[in-house]
């Protein structure tokens, strides 16, 4: 018998029109309230369940943090051991949070790509299952459930705003729109300066690998997006925009005050669009923002970012 989904049907809130410079009421899909702290549980949970149903006895995953804790949460729920390989850039408190969820945490490499290659090799050598954090159709299928939930609640929206790292969330949102007959609803894909691999790739008309991630939003830190994600704008209306680290931090602080929820700058990037790219949202009546969440945040970190950027 198939497992029940591990993720929650998260609340949907709406801001007052005056919340942002766009002057539009913004739907907020509050995936920061998932048990793992971010949207990642939707897809990672779905993929881990599939693998365990098909005989997986141990799971390896590479992550900057959020996919790792989602896999750790899934492994604990499913009763299989999980090893998460994180790069050196993953903060000590994030590593501790993943370990406290029950996973074995290994640190390898200076960037995600190196951590990921090590996770793949470890899984192969130990005949375990490797779970990719953003590049797999079942991940996208899991992430698509956020659109299913918004539609089921009867909310009318005419664009979706989302942060982009490797692109798994973007792929899931497009999948969710497609399967709900909303293929004409555009997606605004948001990255921070210093982590904008999709934006650079679309401008160059080829998949670009960034030399390094220099943004504070390190959970957007995929130096290259998945091929499927690079191809998505040929199939669906997607607009790529960039905000600064300062914009993302300001949006996190504003959101914390308004909603009493802490989110990472990686999530703040999407929340910043209503102010930074207000003209873009003025074309729409009811934008939907995916509040993707993230565990790499605390009151102390927000205060430090405020001091640094604002």
Order of alpha helices (4+ residues) and beta strands (2+ residues): beta-beta-alpha-beta-alpha-beta-alpha-beta-alpha-beta-alpha-alpha-beta-alpha-beta-alpha-alpha-beta-alpha-alpha-alpha-beta-alpha
